[in-house]
Amino acid sequence: MYARWTKVTVRRTYEADVDKALDELSEYVQQQPGFLMSVQLVSTDNPLEMARLSFWRSKAAADASAI
């Protein structure tokens, strides 16, 4: 199993755009071979900090789906 961590700090004016992009990324990776699951996180201290943790069968599967 392999995990990939994606973290972003968002400018206030782009918060909705980044949230939408992370949703679209999640939809894309869910369709990729080797994908297991993902979780989107938002900081309780700073809601402009967002992250996504995805789990894959292997690093090769995660790398093959990278865009």
C-alpha positions in Angstrom: 0.0 0.0 0.0 1.2 3.5 -0.8 -0.2 6.9 0.5 0.0 10.3 -1.2 -0.4 13.5 0.7 -1.5 16.7 -1.2 -1.5 19.9 0.9 -2.6 23.4 -0.3 -2.8 26.8 1.4 -5.5 28.8 -0.4 -5.7 32.5 -0.9 -9.1 33.7 0.5 -10.3 34.8 -3.0 -9.6 31.3 -4.5 -11.1 29.1 -1.7 -14.1 28.0 -3.8 -12.0 27.3 -6.9 -9.5 25.2 -5.0 -12.2 23.3 -3.2 -13.8 22.5 -6.6 -10.5 21.5 -8.0 -9.9 19.1 -5.1 -13.3 17.6 -5.6 -12.6 17.1 -9.3 -9.2 15.6 -8.5 -10.9 13.2 -6.1 -13.4 12.1 -8.8 -10.6 11.5 -11.3 -8.4 9.4 -9.0 -11.4 7.3 -7.9 -11.6 6.0 -11.4 -7.9 5.1 -11.7 -6.5 1.5 -11.4 -5.0 0.8 -8.0 -6.9 3.5 -6.2 -8.2 2.4 -2.8 -9.6 5.5 -1.0 -9.1 9.2 -0.2 -9.9 11.6 2.5 -10.1 15.4 2.2 -9.1 17.4 5.3 -9.6 21.1 6.3 -7.8 22.6 9.1 -9.9 23.7 12.1 -7.4 26.4 12.9 -7.1 27.8 9.4 -9.9 26.8 7.0 -7.7 28.1 4.1 -5.4 25.1 4.7 -6.7 22.0 2.9 -5.2 18.6 2.3 -6.1 15.3 0.6 -4.7 11.9 1.6 -5.1 9.1 -1.0 -4.3 5.4 -0.6 -3.1 3.2 -3.5 -2.2 -0.4 -4.0 1.3 0.7 -5.0 3.5 3.8 -5.7 3.5 2.8 -9.4 -0.3 3.0 -9.5 -0.3 6.4 -7.8 2.5 7.7 -10.1 0.6 6.4 -13.2 -2.5 8.5 -12.3 -0.6 11.7 -11.5 -1.7 14.7 -13.6 
